[in-house]
Amino acid sequence: MKKFLALMLAALMVLSATVVFASCSTTTTDDDNKGEKPESSEESTEASTNDGEKQVLKMATNAYFPPYEYYEGEKIVGIDAEIAAAIADKLGMELVIEDMAFDSIITAVQNGSVDFGMAGITVDDERKKSVNFTISYAKGVQVIIVKEDSPITSVDDLFAEGATYKAGVQTGTTGDTYASDDLGNERVSRYVSGNEAVAALLRGDVDCVIIDNQPAKSYVANNAGTKILETTYADEDYAICVSKTNEALLEKLDTAIYELIEDGTIAGIVAKYIKE
């Protein structure tokens, strides 16, 4: 009987040791691969979550740039808003959009108060000094809005000898940069939004407005007596700006944008808002 009890005790000790050993083993989690470039597109844009709660992805924009971003009631909608939502969905994250002055977006990205900026932002060398940019997701064209009876009939008229025409622009945009470089600060008036610039044109405070083609169409449609000149001012690429210290997010965004271009999602979103 004692021998039988001894054998039973020994068996229990072995079983206990096995359980303890198993409980101390290491398991690999998604965090172990954080920041690494995925091997395949199917896994590349999935983000880890904790307790089933999605991580928040904060986007900075200026919601007065239709059709890329604008208000519909209290909600920000538009091309950029929908593309950003599609990106967040691929990353398994919850998109939160923060509206702010256009010239505050890059600062917000730099100081980390938002994760990225997306507001019809043109890639240029000056901005590259402050932030990184993803691959381009859309093309932009800068145009000139004038009154229907304006003596300005082409871009060349702005640069004619003795010309003193004043241009209205949205502060911090490439229209602002181009106009300031080409015409000089004394011939440029800056406004918080494109709406205000067009209002200044109608009042006679400026002779033209230099702005992106798509919002220009919207402004002209809503302001009788204005038109867009046939000659364009400049062509440009739009991309998302990200902090130079967040290479991991940049990689994820690039992969997501590439996939959304390849599967036709971005083209579908653009076509929804821009009817050619």
Secondary structure, 3 states (H helix, E strand, C coil): CHHHHHHHHHHHHHHHHHHHHHHCCCCCCHHHHCCCCCCCHHHHCCCCCECCECCEEEEEECCEECCCEEEECCEEECHHHHHHHHHHHHHCCEEEEEECCHHHHHHHHHHCCCCEECCCCECCHHHHCCCEECCCCEEEEEEEEEECCCCCCCHHHHHCCCCCCCEEEECCCHHHHHHHHHHCHHHEEEECCHHHHHHHHHHCCCCEEEEEHHHHHHHHHCCCCEEECCCCCEEEEECCEECCCCHHHHHHHHHHHHHHHHCCHHHHHHHHHCCC
